Amino acid sequence: MLLCWTNAANITLGSSLTAKLNHQNEESSWLSPNGDFSFGFQQIQKDGFLLAIWFNKVPEKTIVWSANRDNLVQQGSIVELTKVGSLALRDSTGKEVWSTGFGVDHAAMLNTGNFVLANKDFSNNWESFNEPTDTLLPTQVLTTTKQLIASYSKSNYSRGRYLMTIDDGDLVLFSRRPPQDHESIYWPENLIDGRSTGQGISFQVMFNKSGSIYVQAGNGTILKWLSQSNSSSSTSGLYQRAILEYDGVFRHYVYPKDDDSQNSTGWPLSIDNDGRPSCYCPNGYTFIDSNDKMKGCIPIFEAQSCNDDLEDYKNFYIDSIDFLNWPLGDYESFQSVSEDWCRNACLVDCFCPLAIFGGNKCYKIAAPLTNGMMDSSIQGTKSLVKIRKGNSTASKQCNNLDSKRKVDKTTLIVIGSVIISSSAVLNILLLITSLVFCFRLRRKASITKPNQNILEMNLQNFSFVELEKATNGFEEQLGAGAFGVVYKGVVELDNNNITSIIAVKKLYNNNMVKEGEQEFKAEVMSIGSTNHKNLVKLIGFCNEGQHRLLVYEYMSNGSLASFLFGPSKPSWHQRKQLALGIARGLFYLHEECSTQIIHCDIKPQNILLDHSFTARISDFGLAKILKTDQTRTTTGIRGTKGYVAPEWFRNMAVTVKVDVYSYGILLLELICCRKNVEANVEDDAQIILADWACDCYEAGKVECLVENDDEAKMEMKMVEKYVMVALWCIQEDPSLRPTMKKVMLMLEGSENVSAPPLLNSVISSL
């Protein structure tokens, strides 16, 4: 791409800037030709400097981009466009701490606010617009591979708690929970309607010269307006920026270039304390840090026991807070119940710190409690918070929230659109996180004693020291997931003097104690009671203090994902055997276990391969166990995008048919030896595998799915049968999907396969 740089002053090789104190800092930055933007060092602390780009003519010198943002450099640090064509940042000791580009001819600070490193032909080797921090500027684009990460606070520019990105075709805002950076969505834009039109998933957020911000599909179709300008011309009289701020809100600001403007509001948005959400702790909780309320709240009482003390719930009561909700945080839900029933259900459940009640529905919310939302528009919805009785500190600490409940809810939340331009040019939609509560529940070490039901499963109970030794200090990592990391180890089983290679899954214990405890119970109770050649065998466990580990037999050939999508592809015969083995394993879980189990997360990463490449279903952390007389359940969304059945998003009861849907997607991947979503394909029609497979089947061109597989092309009738089975499995209506028993029989050839109904686009499940 060639760029025309009008009056741009090139920065030549060998040029450099030095971090100096403010009063010494004259001529210590590189300016854009119009003088609107500066590139250089900004003094952030007494002896802390940030390499940044900022609005040069705005009094606040507002930063729009920075490098090495997590580590400030000291006075005397240097940024240099080196003789070899690299932009390098060196601290005061001369150590290089950040660099980018190589072999460039020159650099330039453009009038748009984009700092570029260019080759001799003026093509860009690197540009700041492609490496955003927390801000977008007009003409800048946020692509699917990029993200905005909010600053930690107003004065701390290091990476903070929130990020914004396009995730599988949807514009979403996440909260981050260090140290594992476990992410939780608090604002999905839900671009389902736009995506279901078959326009592909090459989406991007555009910020045009006219001041409009929108999500655009790869073909140019605008899917969602985030901030729509009423002017068709460039808003040349305004400085503009859109920023994901430290409070998790994405805002679009303007600043009139004319200092004499009578109606100028400047950058600060003066609407109810700058329109920012206010944070309060409910009764029984207090701020982790009163000087940084966004760190969240912790209970000031002892948590409910999940041990042998079945009467401990009598020491708790329920306090209610109107208009407060935790969307997508439930682990169990009930319909047609009363508020009293909901209160009692949470009270007696030691894993329930809070429940949501509204519309005769009850939702138990899982810990850790994050992304709470207070919204006066959700009439009749309330949070039922569990608090220990006799907690005198609670009433003293938290009267503040009681008084705040009486005020107009606009002091707690800003929703909708506001006009912040003096000429009413811009109608800004605030993407708001409303009111965020970050409750972190502390657990007693005593609650992690082995459950009696677990002990009765004939599983070996390991000590933490034993497993630490077996894994050589958790040295060799095999894989990682949302709840834990898997390590390779060697151990002597049952004192028989025979050593065995094992896989040890170590669950995270930071910030996710209760959530991890629930996964531990789910995985042990589900897989510990099973015995099938297509399931990974659970050998034992460790439940000692804060340590929760699961011990499995070792699968020497890794995961199906590595085998299927790696450089060496499995043969068509192997893929058929794998498909049948997985189907048999799911049939066992659904119909042959003493308790029916819905796995909820079938995908290639959760299928392991033993020494003979037999498929073994693993990772039961999200599994749902049904009672003997139960065929369906309601629960929060579980699983992995791309494999999740549509009913998860429709507040419908889920059945074993959600596993059938996931299996259908997996079966297509096995047939075609490719992932269910691949953006780098020649034809956009092939991006979504399920849509492409349906198109090929409808057109009578199933051979296109195995075009480069000579072995599969020798059995085209078998390939077509497998495709038909897969299309039956991913029907949008769960009642149309076959059972796993029928799937197994169709693959074995014991039952005929009829023509499946045509599908709507399945991109809504991505």
C-alpha positions in Angstrom: 0.0 0.0 0.0 1.4 3.4 -1.0 0.6 6.5 1.1 0.7 10.1 0.1 2.2 12.2 3.0 1.4 15.8 2.3 4.1 18.0 3.7 5.2 15.2 6.0 8.7 15.8 7.4 10.6 12.5 7.3 12.6 11.4 10.3 15.9 10.2 9.1 18.0 7.2 10.3 20.1 8.1 13.3 17.5 10.6 14.7 16.8 10.2 18.4 14.8 11.7 21.4 15.8 11.8 25.0 13.5 11.7 28.1 14.0 14.9 30.0 12.2 16.7 32.8 9.2 18.8 31.7 11.1 22.1 32.0 14.0 20.7 30.0 11.8 19.1 27.3 11.7 21.8 24.6 12.1 20.4 21.1 12.1 16.9 22.5 9.4 15.4 20.3 8.7 14.8 16.6 5.6 16.7 15.4 3.2 16.0 12.6 3.3 18.6 9.8 0.1 20.4 11.1 1.4 20.3 14.6 -1.7 18.4 16.0 0.3 15.4 17.2 3.6 14.8 18.9 5.7 11.6 19.3 8.1 11.5 22.1 8.4 11.1 25.9 5.8 12.3 28.4 6.7 12.6 32.0 4.1 10.5 34.0 5.7 10.3 37.4 8.6 12.1 39.1 11.1 10.0 37.3 8.9 8.0 35.1 8.5 8.6 31.3 6.3 7.0 28.7 7.1 6.8 25.0 3.8 8.1 23.5 1.8 9.9 20.9 -0.4 12.8 22.1 -2.6 15.7 21.0 -0.1 18.5 20.9 -2.5 21.5 20.9 -4.8 20.2 23.6 -3.9 21.6 27.0 -4.1 18.1 28.6 -1.7 16.7 26.0 -4.0 13.7 25.9 -2.1 10.4 25.1 -3.5 8.3 22.2 -0.8 5.6 21.9 2.1 4.4 24.0 4.9 1.8 23.8 6.1 -0.5 26.6 3.2 0.8 28.6 3.6 -1.6 31.5 7.1 -0.3 32.4 8.0 3.4 32.5 11.5 4.4 31.7 13.7 6.9 33.6 15.1 10.3 32.7 17.9 9.9 30.2 16.2 7.1 28.3 16.4 7.3 24.5 14.3 6.4 21.5 16.2 6.2 18.3 15.6 5.4 14.7 18.7 3.3 14.3 21.1 3.2 11.4 19.8 -0.3 10.6 16.3 1.0 10.3 14.7 -0.1 13.7 12.9 2.1 16.1 14.4 1.2 19.5 13.7 2.3 23.1 16.6 2.1 25.5 16.4 2.9 29.2 18.8 5.1 31.2 21.2 2.2 31.5 21.3 1.7 27.7 19.3 -1.6 27.8 16.9 -2.0 24.9 13.4 -2.5 26.4 11.3 -2.1 23.2 11.8 -2.1 19.5 9.9 -2.5 16.2 10.6 -2.6 12.5 13.8 -3.4 10.7 15.5 -2.2 7.6 13.2 0.9 7.2 14.3 4.0 5.3 12.7 6.7 7.4 9.8 7.5 9.8 7.1 10.1 10.0 4.5 11.5 12.4 1.4 11.9 10.2 -1.3 14.4 10.5 -3.8 11.6 11.3 -1.9 10.7 14.5 -0.4 7.7 12.9 3.4 7.2 13.4 4.9 5.1 10.6 8.1 3.4 9.7 8.4 3.4 5.9 10.5 1.8 3.2 12.1 3.7 0.3 9.0 3.2 -1.8 6.9 4.8 1.0 5.2 1.5 1.9 4.7 1.0 5.6 6.9 -1.5 7.4 5.2 -0.7 10.7 2.6 1.9 12.0 1.2 2.7 15.4 -2.4 2.5 14.0 -1.8 -1.3 13.6 -0.6 -1.6 17.3 -3.3 0.3 19.2 -3.2 0.6 23.0 -6.6 1.9 24.3 -7.5 4.6 21.7 -8.8 4.8 18.1 -8.4 7.9 16.0 -10.3 8.9 12.8 -9.2 6.8 9.8 -8.0 4.0 12.2 -9.3 0.5 11.9 -9.6 -2.2 14.6 -9.3 -5.6 12.9 -10.0 -9.1 14.2 -6.4 -9.6 15.1 -6.1 -6.4 17.2 -7.6 -5.3 20.5 -7.9 -2.2 22.8 -6.7 -2.7 26.4 -7.8 -0.1 28.9 -5.3 1.7 31.1 -5.2 0.6 34.8 -6.4 4.0 36.1 -6.6 7.6 35.0 -3.0 8.2 35.8 -1.6 4.7 35.4 -1.2 3.9 31.7 -0.2 0.2 32.1 -2.6 -2.5 30.9 -5.7 -2.6 33.0 -8.8 -4.7 33.6 -10.7 -4.4 30.4 -10.2 -5.1 26.7 -12.2 -4.7 23.5 -11.9 -6.9 20.5 -13.7 -8.7 17.7 -14.1 -12.2 18.9 -15.3 -14.8 16.4 -17.2 -12.1 14.5 -18.8 -10.3 17.5 -17.7 -7.0 19.0 -17.2 -7.8 22.7 -15.7 -6.2 25.8 -13.9 -8.5 28.2 -12.8 -8.1 31.8 -9.4 -9.6 32.6 -8.5 -11.3 35.8 -4.8 -11.6 36.4 -2.6 -13.6 36.9 -4.0 -16.1 34.4 -5.8 -13.3 32.4 -8.9 -15.4 32.5 -11.4 -13.4 30.4 -15.1 -12.8 31.0 -17.4 -11.0 28.6 -19.3 -8.1 30.1 -20.6 -6.5 26.9 -21.4 -8.6 23.8 -22.6 -6.5 20.9 -24.5 -9.5 19.6 -24.0 -9.1 15.9 -26.0 -12.3 15.2 -28.4 -10.7 12.7 -25.5 -9.2 10.7 -23.5 -12.4 10.7 -26.4 -14.6 9.7 -26.6 -12.9 6.3 -23.6 -14.9 5.2 -21.3 -12.0 4.7 -18.3 -13.7 6.3 -16.5 -13.1 9.5 -13.9 -10.6 8.2 -15.2 -7.9 10.5 -13.5 -4.6 11.6 -14.3 -1.5 13.6 -14.1 1.6 11.4 -13.6 5.2 12.6 -14.1 7.4 9.6 -13.2 11.1 9.0 -16.8 12.2 9.5 -16.7 11.0 13.1 -18.7 7.8 12.7 -17.7 4.6 14.4 -19.2 1.3 13.1 -18.6 -2.4 12.6 -18.2 -3.3 9.0 -18.2 -6.7 7.2 -15.5 -7.7 4.8 -17.7 -6.7 1.8 -18.2 -3.2 3.1 -21.7 -3.7 4.7 -22.2 -1.8 7.9 -23.4 -4.2 10.5 -23.6 -1.9 13.6 -23.4 1.8 14.2 -21.5 2.6 17.5 -21.4 6.3 16.9 -23.1 7.8 13.9 -22.3 11.3 12.7 -25.1 13.5 11.2 -22.6 15.2 8.9 -21.5 13.8 5.6 -18.3 16.0 5.6 -15.1 15.7 7.5 -15.4 17.2 11.0 -12.2 19.2 10.5 -13.0 21.6 13.3 -12.8 18.9 15.9 -10.2 16.7 17.5 -11.7 13.2 18.0 -10.8 10.1 19.8 -12.5 6.9 20.9 -11.1 5.2 24.0 -11.7 2.2 26.1 -11.3 3.9 29.5 -10.0 2.4 32.8 -13.6 1.9 34.0 -14.4 -0.5 31.1 -16.5 2.0 29.1 -15.8 2.7 25.4 -16.4 6.4 24.8 -16.1 8.8 21.9 -14.8 12.2 22.7 -14.5 15.5 20.7 -12.6 18.7 21.4 -13.2 21.8 19.3 -10.0 23.1 17.7 -11.3 26.6 18.0 -10.4 27.7 21.6 -13.0 30.5 21.4 -15.9 28.1 21.1 -18.6 29.2 23.6 -20.1 25.8 23.9 -17.0 23.7 24.2 -17.1 20.9 26.7 -13.5 19.7 26.0 -12.5 16.1 26.6 -14.2 15.8 30.1 -17.7 14.5 29.7 -19.5 16.4 32.4 -22.6 14.2 32.9 -23.3 12.9 36.4 -19.7 12.8 37.6 -18.3 12.4 34.1 -20.8 9.7 33.3 -18.7 7.1 35.0 -20.1 4.1 36.9 -19.9 4.3 40.7 -18.8 1.4 42.7 -20.3 0.3 46.0 -20.1 -2.8 48.1 -23.3 -4.5 49.3 -23.9 -5.4 53.0 -21.3 -7.8 54.3 -18.6 -6.8 51.8 -15.9 -4.1 51.9 -13.5 -2.7 49.3 -10.3 -4.6 48.8 -8.6 -1.2 48.4 -10.6 1.9 49.3 -8.3 4.0 47.2 -8.9 1.8 44.1 -12.5 0.8 44.3 -12.4 -1.0 41.0 -10.3 -3.7 42.5 -13.7 -4.9 43.9 -15.1 -6.1 47.2 -14.4 -9.0 49.6 -16.7 -10.5 52.2 -16.1 -9.5 55.8 -17.5 -12.7 57.1 -16.6 -16.4 57.1 -17.8 -18.2 54.0 -20.4 -21.0 54.3 -19.1 -24.4 54.9 -19.4 -27.1 52.2 -18.1 -29.8 54.6 -20.0 -32.0 57.0 -21.8 -29.1 58.7 -25.1 -29.3 56.9 -26.7 -26.9 59.3 -24.3 -24.0 58.6 -26.8 -22.4 56.3 -28.9 -21.4 59.3 -26.2 -18.9 60.2 -26.9 -16.9 57.1 -29.6 -14.6 55.8 -30.5 -13.1 52.4 -30.3 -9.4 51.7 -31.9 -8.1 48.5 -30.7 -5.4 46.1 -33.2 -4.1 43.5 -32.2 -3.6 39.8 -28.9 -5.6 40.2 -28.1 -8.4 37.8 -25.2 -10.7 36.9 -25.9 -11.6 33.3 -24.5 -14.9 32.0 -23.1 -15.8 35.5 -25.6 -18.5 36.5 -24.7 -22.1 37.0 -28.2 -23.3 37.7 -31.7 -21.9 37.0 -35.3 -22.6 37.8 -38.6 -21.4 36.4 -42.1 -20.8 37.9 -40.8 -20.4 41.4 -41.4 -17.7 44.1 -38.9 -15.3 45.6 -39.0 -17.2 48.9 -38.2 -20.4 47.1 -35.3 -18.8 45.4 -34.0 -17.3 48.6 -34.1 -20.7 50.3 -32.5 -22.5 47.4 -29.5 -20.3 47.5 -29.3 -20.3 51.3 -28.9 -24.0 51.6 -26.5 -24.3 48.6 -22.9 -23.7 49.9 -21.8 -22.9 46.4 -24.3 -20.1 46.0 -23.1 -16.7 47.2 -25.9 -14.9 45.4 -29.1 -15.6 43.4 -31.0 -13.4 40.9 -34.8 -13.4 41.0 -37.1 -11.9 38.5 -40.2 -12.9 36.5 -40.7 -16.0 38.6 -37.3 -17.2 37.6 -34.4 -18.0 39.9 -30.7 -18.0 38.8 -27.9 -19.2 41.1 -24.8 -17.2 40.3 -21.4 -18.8 40.4 -18.3 -17.4 42.1 -16.2 -15.3 41.5 -18.9 -12.6 41.1 -17.8 -10.3 38.4 -19.4 -7.9 35.9 -22.5 -7.0 38.0 -24.9 -4.6 36.4 -27.3 -2.2 38.1 -29.9 -0.9 35.8 -33.2 0.7 36.8 -34.8 -0.5 33.5 -34.8 -4.1 34.7 -38.0 -3.8 36.8 -38.7 -6.6 39.1 -35.2 -8.1 39.0 -33.2 -8.2 42.2 -30.1 -9.8 43.6 -30.4 -12.0 46.7 -27.0 -11.7 48.5 -26.1 -14.3 51.2 -24.6 -12.8 54.4 -23.6 -14.4 57.7 -25.8 -13.5 60.6 -24.4 -11.5 63.6 -21.9 -9.8 61.3 -21.8 -6.5 63.1 -19.1 -5.1 60.8 -21.5 -5.4 57.8 -24.0 -2.8 58.9 -21.2 -0.4 59.8 -19.3 -0.8 56.6 -22.1 -0.8 54.1 -24.7 1.7 55.1 -23.3 3.7 52.1 -25.0 1.4 49.6 -28.3 1.5 51.5 -28.4 5.2 51.2 -27.4 5.1 47.5 -30.4 2.8 46.8 -32.7 5.7 47.5 -31.2 8.0 45.0 -32.1 8.3 41.3 -30.5 5.4 39.5 -28.9 7.8 37.0 -26.3 8.5 39.6 -25.3 4.8 39.3 -25.6 4.2 35.6 -25.4 6.1 32.3 -27.2 4.5 29.4 -28.0 5.5 25.9 -26.9 8.5 23.8 -25.6 11.9 24.7 -24.7 14.9 22.6 -21.3 16.1 23.3 -20.6 18.2 20.2 -21.3 22.0 20.4 -22.9 21.8 16.9 -24.8 18.6 17.7 -22.8 16.8 15.0 -22.2 13.6 16.9 -24.7 11.3 18.5 -22.5 9.1 20.8 -23.5 5.7 21.9 -21.8 4.9 25.2 -20.9 1.2 25.5 -21.3 1.1 29.2 -20.5 -1.5 31.7 -23.0 0.1 34.1 -22.1 -0.8 37.7 -19.3 -3.3 38.2 -19.0 -5.2 41.4 -16.0 -7.5 41.7 -16.7 -9.8 44.6 -13.9 -12.2 45.5 -15.0 -14.9 47.9 -12.5 -16.4 50.3 -12.7 -20.1 51.1 -11.6 -21.9 54.2 -9.0 -24.6 53.7 -11.2 -27.0 55.5 -13.8 -27.1 52.7 -11.5 -29.0 50.5 -11.6 -32.3 52.4 -12.4 -35.2 50.1 -16.1 -35.7 49.5 -17.4 -39.0 50.8 -19.0 -39.8 47.4 -15.6 -39.3 45.8 -13.9 -41.6 48.2 -16.3 -44.3 47.4 -15.3 -44.4 43.7 -12.1 -46.4 44.3 -9.9 -43.6 43.2 -6.4 -43.1 44.6 -6.1 -40.1 46.9 -2.7 -38.5 46.3 -1.0 -35.9 48.5 0.1 -32.7 46.9 3.7 -33.5 47.8 3.4 -36.8 45.9 2.2 -35.2 42.8 4.7 -32.4 43.0 7.4 -35.0 43.1 5.8 -37.1 40.4 5.8 -34.1 38.0 9.3 -32.9 39.0 7.9 -29.7 40.4 5.2 -29.4 37.6 8.0 -29.1 35.0 6.6 -30.5 31.7 3.4 -28.9 30.6 1.1 -30.9 28.3 -1.7 -28.3 27.9 -3.8 -25.7 29.6 -7.5 -24.7 29.7 -9.8 -22.2 31.4 -9.6 -23.9 34.8 -6.1 -25.5 35.0 -2.9 -26.7 33.5 -2.0 -30.3 32.7 1.5 -31.7 33.5 3.3 -35.0 32.7 4.4 -37.1 35.6 5.6 -40.6 36.7 4.1 -42.3 39.8 3.9 -45.6 41.5 0.2 -46.7 41.6 -1.3 -48.6 44.6 2.1 -49.6 46.0 2.6 -52.3 43.3 6.2 -51.2 42.5 5.2 -50.5 38.9 5.6 -47.0 37.7 3.1 -45.4 35.3 3.2 -42.2 33.2 0.3 -39.9 34.3 -1.2 -36.6 33.3 -1.9 -34.3 36.3 -4.4 -31.5 35.9 -3.7 -28.8 38.4 -6.7 -26.5 38.8 -6.1 -22.7 39.2 -6.6 -21.4 42.7 -6.2 -17.7 42.2 -9.4 -15.6 41.9 -11.3 -18.7 40.9 -11.5 -20.8 44.1 -15.2 -21.5 44.1 -15.4 -21.9 40.3 -12.5 -24.3 40.4 -14.1 -26.2 43.3 -17.2 -26.7 41.2 -15.2 -27.9 38.2 -13.3 -30.3 40.5 -16.5 -31.9 41.8 -18.0 -32.0 38.3 -15.0 -33.7 36.8 -14.5 -36.3 39.6 -18.2 -37.1 40.0 -18.7 -37.5 36.2 -15.6 -39.3 34.9 -14.8 -41.1 38.2 -18.0 -43.2 37.8 -17.4 -44.1 34.1 -15.6 -46.9 32.4 -15.3 -47.0 28.7 -12.5 -47.5 26.2 -13.4 -44.1 24.5 -13.2 -42.1 27.7 -10.0 -41.0 29.5 -9.6 -42.9 32.7 -9.4 -40.9 36.0 -6.9 -42.6 38.3 -7.0 -40.4 41.3 -7.1 -36.9 42.8 -5.7 -34.5 45.3 -8.0 -32.3 47.4 -5.6 -30.9 50.0 -6.0 -27.3 51.4 -6.1 -25.0 48.4 -4.6 -27.7 46.1 -7.0 -29.5 43.7 -5.5 -31.9 41.2 -6.9 -34.6 39.0 -4.7 -37.6 37.9 -5.4 -39.3 34.5 -3.9 -42.0 32.5 -1.4 -40.5 30.1 -2.4 -40.2 26.4 0.8 -40.6 24.4 -0.4 -39.2 21.1 -1.8 -35.9 22.4 -5.0 -34.3 21.3 -7.1 -34.8 18.2 -6.6 -31.1 17.4 -2.8 -31.5 17.1 -3.2 -34.7 15.0 -6.0 -33.4 12.8 -4.7 -29.8 12.2 -1.0 -30.5 12.3 1.4 -30.9 9.4 0.9 -34.7 9.2 -2.8 -35.4 8.5 -4.5 -38.6 9.6 -5.6 -41.0 6.8 -9.3 -41.3 5.8 -9.4 -44.7 7.5 -8.1 -43.2 10.7 -10.6 -40.4 10.6 -13.5 -42.8 10.2 -12.3 -44.8 13.2 -11.9 -41.7 15.3 -15.4 -40.4 14.4 -16.9 -43.8 15.3 -15.0 -44.0 18.6 -16.1 -40.5 19.7 -19.7 -41.3 18.8 -19.5 -44.5 20.9 -18.0 -42.6 23.9 -20.8 -40.0 23.7 -23.5 -42.7 23.4 -22.1 -44.3 26.6 -22.3 -41.0 28.5 -25.8 -40.3 27.3 -27.4 -43.7 27.6 -25.3 -46.3 29.3 -24.0 -44.5 32.4 -25.9 -45.0 35.7 -26.4 -41.2 35.6 -26.8 -39.5 32.2 -24.0 -37.0 31.5 -24.0 -34.1 29.1 -20.4 -33.3 28.3 -21.1 -29.7 27.1 -17.6 -29.1 25.6 -17.0 -31.6 22.7 -14.2 -30.2 20.5 -10.9 -31.6 19.0 -8.9 -30.2 22.0 -10.9 -32.4 24.4 -10.4 -35.6 22.4 -7.2 -37.3 23.3 -5.4 -40.2 21.5 -3.8 -43.2 23.3 -0.8 -45.2 22.1 -3.0 -46.9 19.4 -4.7 -43.6 18.3 -8.0 -44.6 19.9 -10.1 -41.6 20.6 -10.7 -40.8 24.3 -13.1 -38.1 25.4 -11.6 -35.9 28.2 -12.0 -32.7 30.1 -15.3 -33.1 32.0 -15.0 -29.8 33.8 -18.2 -28.4 32.2 -20.2 -31.6 32.3 -23.8 -31.6 33.5 -25.0 -34.7 35.3 -28.8 -35.4 35.1 -30.9 -37.1 37.7 -32.3 -40.5 36.9 -35.7 -39.2 35.8 -34.3 -36.0 34.2 -33.9 -35.5 30.4 -33.2 -31.8 30.2 -31.7 -29.0 32.4 -31.2 -25.3 32.4 -27.8 -23.7 33.0 -25.5 -20.9 32.0 -23.8 -21.1 28.6 -21.1 -23.7 28.5 -18.7 -24.9 25.8 -16.5 -23.4 23.2 -17.5 -20.9 20.4 -17.9 -22.6 17.1 -19.2 -25.9 18.8 -22.0 -24.4 20.9 -25.5 -25.4 20.0 -28.0 -22.5 19.2 -30.3 -23.3 22.2 -27.6 -22.2 24.6 -28.3 -18.6 23.5 -32.1 -18.8 23.5 -32.8 -19.4 27.2 -34.0 -22.9 26.3 -33.6 -26.0 28.4 -30.6 -28.0 27.2 -30.5 -31.8 26.6 -27.9 -34.3 25.3 -28.7 -32.8 21.9 -26.2 -30.0 22.6 -23.4 -32.7 22.5 -24.9 -34.0 19.3 -24.5 -30.5 17.7 -20.9 -30.2 18.9 -20.2 -33.7 17.5 -21.7 -32.7 14.1 -19.2 -29.8 13.9 -16.4 -32.1 15.0 -17.4 -34.7 12.4 -17.2 -32.1 9.6 -13.7 -31.2 10.8 -12.8 -34.9 10.7 -14.2 -35.3 7.2 -12.4 -32.2 5.8 -9.3 -32.2 7.9 -9.7 -28.5 8.7 -11.0 -26.2 11.4 -14.6 -25.2 11.6 -13.6 -21.5 10.9 -10.7 -20.6 8.7 -10.3 -16.9 7.6 -7.4 -17.5 5.3 -9.2 -19.3 2.4 -9.4 -18.3 -1.2 -13.2 -18.3 -1.3 -15.2 -16.5 1.4 -17.9 -19.2 1.0 -15.4 -21.6 2.6 -14.7 -19.6 5.8 -17.5 -21.3 7.9 -17.1 -25.1 7.4 -20.7 -26.0 8.2 -22.1 -23.5 5.7 -19.6 -24.6 3.1 -20.4 -28.3 3.7 -24.1 -27.6 3.4 -23.6 -25.7 0.1 -21.5 -28.5 -1.3 -24.1 -31.1 -0.3 -26.9 -29.0 -1.8 -25.0 -28.5 -5.0 -24.1 -32.2 -5.3 -20.4 -31.4 -5.0 -19.4 -33.2 -1.8 -16.1 -34.1 -3.4 -15.0 -30.5 -3.0 -14.7 -31.1 0.7 -12.0 -33.8 0.3 -10.5 -32.4 -2.9 -6.9 -33.1 -1.9 -7.6 -36.5 -0.3 -7.1 -39.3 -2.8 -8.0 -42.0 -0.2 -11.3 -40.3 0.7 -12.2 -39.7 -2.9 -12.1 -43.5 -3.5 -15.0 -43.8 -1.0 -17.2 -40.9 -2.1 -20.4 -42.6 -1.1 -19.0 -43.1 2.4 -17.9 -39.4 2.5 -21.4 -38.3 1.5 -22.9 -40.4 4.2 -20.7 -38.9 6.8 -21.5 -35.4 5.6 -25.3 -36.2 5.8 -24.9 -37.5 9.3 -23.0 -34.3 10.3 -25.7 -32.1 8.7 -28.4 -34.0 10.7 -26.4 -33.4 13.9 -26.2 -29.6 13.4 -29.8 -29.0 12.7 -31.0 -25.8 14.5 -34.0 -27.5 16.0 -32.7 -29.9 18.7 -35.7 -32.2 18.1 -34.5 -32.9 14.5 -31.0 -34.0 15.6 -30.5 -37.7 16.0 -29.5 -39.3 19.3 -25.9 -40.4 19.6 -27.1 -44.0 19.4 -28.6 -43.4 16.1 -25.5 -41.5 14.9 -23.4 -44.4 15.9 -25.6 -46.9 14.1 -25.6 -44.7 10.9 -21.8 -44.5 10.9 -21.5 -48.2 11.5 -23.9 -48.8 8.5 -26.6 -50.5 10.7 -29.1 -47.8 9.9 -29.8 -45.9 6.7 -29.2 -42.1 6.4 -31.9 -40.0 4.9 -31.4 -36.7 3.3 -31.1 -33.9 5.9 -33.1 -30.7 5.8 -31.3 -27.7 4.4 -29.7 -25.5 7.0 -29.9 -21.8 7.8 -26.4 -20.3 8.2 -24.9 -21.7 11.4 -22.7 -18.7 12.0 -24.9 -17.6 14.9 -23.4 -20.3 17.0 -19.9 -19.0 16.5 
